[in-house]
Amino acid sequence: MTISASGALRSAVFSLCLWTGAACAVPITFQTTGSSVQTYFEGHPLASASSRFDGLSGVLDLTRDTPVLANYFKLFAGTGPADESGMSGIQYRTHALSMTVMGLTRSFEVDIGMQEIANGQYQLYAFDLPTLTFDLGATGVLTVTPDPLRTQSVQFLANTPLYHFRDVRATFELSGPLVSAVPEPGSLALTGLAVAALHAMRRRNSMRCRN
């Protein structure tokens, strides 16, 4: 895996923080890719609805084991007229999404249900977003956990044009172990001396046994 200059700099900064015992923030760059518009109740002249995800990009300054809540998708939703003659059944549409962090991409799908209900309203049902993990090598392991408050069901009026319906948030948390412990030069020198001393002792004992 090729390590970019920015990735190497992040790793170096975090390594310095670990050696000094400081709680340093590391910039983590992410980008999400949204979906095309998904249409419900096609062929139904008296009811229609649509939904879409838009992706976002950003940089978060993350400190190890300190969760940060941030937006990572935008949800758009809209409806057509209400069917006064009766209620349509619930329909689901699949949205293909992805998220990239420091060159690592996770792709996944989300099913969102829509239904026309009484009193000229529609209901967008609760949906599930997966928890994503990214192994960032020496920088650590990033866990992205969706905010359940932003995936709940909601009702809204008929004849609502497709609009920015909701920001979808997630908790970003960086955890360790981040880097392997590297002996300092002084420790390496002491280890070398100890090995040499053991070798000398074994050689001396061997010579005594021969004598």
N, C-alpha and C positions, 0 to 999 in steps of 0.2 A: 504494500500500500504506500503510495507516494504521500509524503508529508509536506504540506505547503509551508511557505515562509511564515505566514500568520499563525499556522498551527504550531510550528516549532517555537515561535515566540510565546504563544500561550503556554505551551508546556514548560518553557524555560522560566516564565514568570511564576507559574504555579510551583515548580520545583524550588525556586528561591523562597517562596512563601513557606513551604514545608520545612526547609532547612533552618529558616529563621524563626519558625513557630508563629509567624504572623497569619492573620485571617485575611487573605487577599482575595479580591474579586477578579474573576477571569472573564473576558468578553467571549460569549458563545453566540455565534451567528446561526440563524435558522431561516428557513424559507418553506412555506407550504404552498401546494398547488391545489386549486379548487376544481370544481366540476362545471359542466355545462348546465343549462337550464333543463330541469326535469318537469315534464307536463303530466298532470293527472286528468282522469276522466275523459280521455280522448274519445271522440265519437259520441260524447254525451252533450247534446246541444244546450242543456239547461244548467250545467255545472262545469266549472273548470278551476284549476288551481295549478300553481307552479312553485318550484323551489330551486335554489342554487347556492353553492358554496363558492366564496372567493378566497383565494390564498393571501397570505401576508408574508412579509419578511421583516426581520429585525435583529437587533443585537441586545443580549441580556448580560449584564455584569453579575455573574453568579459566584457566591462564596460557598465553599463546601458545606453540605448538610444544612443549607439555609434556603428553604423553598421560596420561590418567587412566582406570583400569579400574573399572567400576561395573556393578552389576546393572541390567538394564532389562526383563527378563521373568522370570516364574516358569513352569516347566514342571511340569504334573501328569500322572501316568501311573498306570494300574492295570490289573489283569488279572482274568479269571475262572478257572474250573477248566481243567486241562490235558486234552486229548483223548488218552486212553491208547491209543486204537485207531490213532492215526497223527498225523502232523504236518500242520498247516494251512500253506498257502502264504503268502507275504508279501503284505500288503495295505497300501496307502497311503491316508492321509486328508489333506485339505487344510485348513490353518488360515489364515484371513484375519486379518492383523494390521496395525497402523498405529503410527506414531510422530509426535508433534508437538513441535516445538521453536520457541518464541517465535512461535507462530501459524502456522508452516509445517508441513504434514502430508505424510508419505510413507506410502502404503499398499502392502502387498505380501502375497504368499502363501508359505506354507511347507508342504512335503509331508513327512510323517513316516510311515515304514514300520514295521509291527509284524508279527512272525511267532512262532508257537509252535514251539519247538524241543524237543530231547530232554530227558529227565530232569525233566519237569514245570516247564519254564522257558519264558519268552518273551524275545524280543529286540526292543529298540527300536533302529532303525537310525540311523546318522548322518544329519543333515539340514543343509541349507544355509540360512543367513540372509544376506541381501544387505548389502553395505556401503552406508550411507546418507550423503548429503551435504546440508547445509542452508546456503544462502547467507544469512547474517544481516546483510547490508549492511555498515554501518560497523563492526560488532562483529567480523566475520570470517566464515570458512567453517568450519563444524563437520563433521567426518568421524566417523561412528560405525561402527567395525569390529568384527564379532562375534568373540568369543573362541573359537577352534576347540576348545579343551579342553572347552567346555561343549556342544558339538554332536556329540560322538562317540557311537558305538553302545555299548549296554550290555545285559547280560542280567539278568533278575530273575525271581523265583519266581512261579509261578502262584498264583491266589487272593490277590493283593495288591490291596487296595482303592485307589481313586483317591486319591492323596496328593501332597503337595508333593515332587516327585521331584528337581528340580534348579533352582538359580538359573542363569539365562542371563545372561552378562556380555558387555560390549563395551568397547572402548577409545574414549574420547571425546577428540578432539584438535581444538583451535582453531588455525587458521592464518591467515596474511595473504595479500595486503595487506589491512589492515583499514580504513584511512581514507586519503583523498587528502591530500597535503601542502597545507596552507592557509598562504599567505604571512602573516607577521606584519605589523602596521600599519606598523612602521618600514620593512620591505622594500617595502611598497606605496608609501610616500612616496618612497623612493629611485627606484623604477621610474618614478613619475610625473615626477620631476625629470629623469631621463634622457630620457624621451620628449619633454619640453618643450625640453630642450637640443638634441636632434636636430632638432626642428622649427625652432628658431631658426637653427641652422646652415644648414639647407636654404633657409630664407627669405633669409638673408644671401647665400648663394652665388647664389641666383636673381637678387637685386638687382645683384650684381656683373656677372653675365652681361649683364643689360640695359644697364648703363652702358658 
